[in-house]
Amino acid sequence: MTGRLNGRVALITGASRGIGAALVRRFAAEGAEIVAIARTQGALEEVDDQVRSAGGKPLVLVPEDLLKPGLIEQVAAAIFQRWGRLDILVGNAGAIGGGLTPVAQHAPDACDPLLRMAEAGRAVFTTTGVTRQILPFWGAYAASKTALETMVKTWAAEVNNTTSLKINLVDPGIVATRMRAIAFPGEDPASLTQPDQVTGAFLDLCLPTCQRQGEVIRAQP
């Protein structure tokens, strides 16, 4: 299978359902070799079956929790041993820790050296519109995503003049995901934008031709 990501290595977190699974399918359809991380083995295997059925390359499955100490470092080491680089990082799950040190020293940015080894490394993180609103009961989630945005933009600024690495965020908008169903159980998911419909914004930011840096891109108008 050939496509715009042919020969490129992608690490996608939160890859077993919703937007993460949709990104795996889309990137695989574009020819990427994908390392998929999520907590649920069975759900990851279902996505792998979908990719194989569509003619994509088998996924490298990592059924682990991102909060497991040392996980990202272990995955990064395995990626280096197999490919010697990482072309694309999609942070669709988890959060970046804080601290008064360069962002590249914080997980999941242990992948920073691998991304720098790529000719056109690209990193994209999923954010949310609640960072620009004040919504009752959403404080902790909004605060974590606001921190994520700050860390990602800081990382982008730190590498901007020294590498070809481009780092951005995508706000997918309201999408029919499991999290959305839990938060709004009365909604009809069929009336919402589906995960596969927002993958284009992520894909555009992962192409070698992308020159955006440190931006939040809205996937929907």
N, C-alpha and C positions, 0 to 999 in steps of 0.2 A: 504494500500500500504506500502510495506517495502522496505528498501534500505539502502545505506550507511549513509544517513542522518536521518534515522528513529528516531523520538522522539526529534530531534534537532530543535530549534527555530531560524529562520533566518530573519533578517531585510535587505531588498534590496531596495536601492534608485534608481531613474531613471528606474522604473520597468515597464513602460507602453509600451515600444517599443524597438527595436534594441537589443543590448546586454543585457540590463536589463530584458526585457521580456523573452529572451532566458534563462537567468539564473533562472528566476522564474520557467519556465517550467522544466528545468533540475533538479533544487533542489527539486521541488515538486515531480517529478518522482522518486527521491531518498528518498522520505518520509518526507521531512522537513515540518514544519509548518511555514508559511511565512507571514510576515507583509510587504506589498508592498506599497512603496511611489512613487507617480508621480503627476504631475499637472493635468492630464486629466482624469476625472472620466470615460468617455466612453471607453477610451483605456485600463484603468485598468480593467474594467468590461469584456472587450474582453479577456484579459489574464486570468482572473478568470474563464471564460467560458471554455477556452482551457484546463486549469488545471483540472477542474471538469470533462470535457469530457474524459480526459485521466485517470481518476480514482484518481486524487490527492485530497488532503484536500482543502476545500474552503480557499481562501486567506483572510487575514485581509487587507482591502483596506484603504489607507490614501491618498485621492485626494487633496494634498496640495503642495504648493511651499516650497522647503527646506529653502528658504530665509525668510520665515515667522518667526518673532521673537518668540522664545520659542517653536517652533514646535517639535524639536527633544527631548527636555526635556519632553514635553507632551506625546510624543510617548513612550519614555523610561519609564515614570511613568505607562502608560497603560500596557506595556509589563511586568513590575515588578508585577503589580497587578494580571495579568492573569497567568504568568508563573514563576515569581520569579527569572528569569535569562534571558540572551541572549547568545545563543551559537555561532551565526554567524552574523557578520555585513559585508555587501557588499556595499561599497561606490561607486556607479556607476554614481552618479550625485552630483553636488555641489562641494564646496571647503572648506578646513579647514582654519580658520582665523589665524592670526599671533599674536605675542606678547611674551614677555619674561616671560612666565609662563609655567608650565608643559603642555604638549600637551593634557593630559586628561581633562584639564579645558576648552577646546575649542570644540564647536559643529563642526561635529556631534559626537565628542568623549564624549558627555554626556552619551553615552552608555558604557563608560569604566567600571563603577562599575558593570553594568549588565553582561558584558563579563567576569569580574573577578569572578562573582558568578558561572559561568559555569565551569564544570569539565575540559573542553578543549575549551576555548573560541578562536574564530578565527575571524580576521578582514582582509578584502581584499578590496583594492581600485583600480579603473581603472585609468591608466596613458596612456601615448602616446609616440611614438617614436620621436615626434617633440622636446622633451626635450633634445635630443642628436643631434639636427640639428639647423641650422640657415636658416629659410625659410622666404622670404619676406611676409609681411602682417600677419604672424602668431605669432607676438611678444607677444600680450596680452595673447593669449591662451597658448602658450608655457611657458610663465612666470608663469601663474597660475598653470599649471601642474608641473612645476619644484618646485614651492613652496609646492604643495601637496606632492610630493615625499620626500622633506626634512622633512616636518611635520610628515609624516607617518613613515619614518625611525627613526626620533627622538622619536616618541611615542614607537616604537618597542624597541629602546635602553633603554628607561625609565622603561619598564616593564620586560625586558629580564631576570633579575636575581631575580625577586620578585614574578612572577606569571607564570602560564602555558599558558598565552595568547600569541598567535602567530599572528603577523601583517605583511602583505606583500602587494605588488602591482602587477598588471598584465598589461602588454602592449599587447593588443589584436592584434596589427598590423592593416593593412588595411582591414576593414570590411564593408560590405554593410549595412550602417546605414543611417538614415535620415540626420545626420550631414554631413556624407561623400557625400551624394547626393547634399546637398546645396553647399558644398565647390568645388565639381567637377561635375557639372551638365552634362557634356558630357560623363561621364563614363557609361558603361553598368553594372548595379549592379549585373547582373547574372554572370559576369566574376570574381567577387570578392568573397573572403571568406565570408560565411554567419554567422550571429550571433550565431546560434546553434553550429557552428563548433569550437568556441573558449571557450565554457563553461567548457570544461574539465580542463583547466588550473586553473580556479577559484575553481572548485570543489575539485581538489587535495589539494589546500591550505586551504580548509575549513574542511577537514577530521581530526578527532582527532589524527590520526597518523602523521600528518604533523609536521615536526620539523624545517621548514624553518623560518627564522626570519629577517625582515628588508630587504628583497630582491625585486628586480624587475624581474618578470618572463615573458618571451616572449611567447605568446601563439602560435606564428607561427615562423618557422625557419627564 
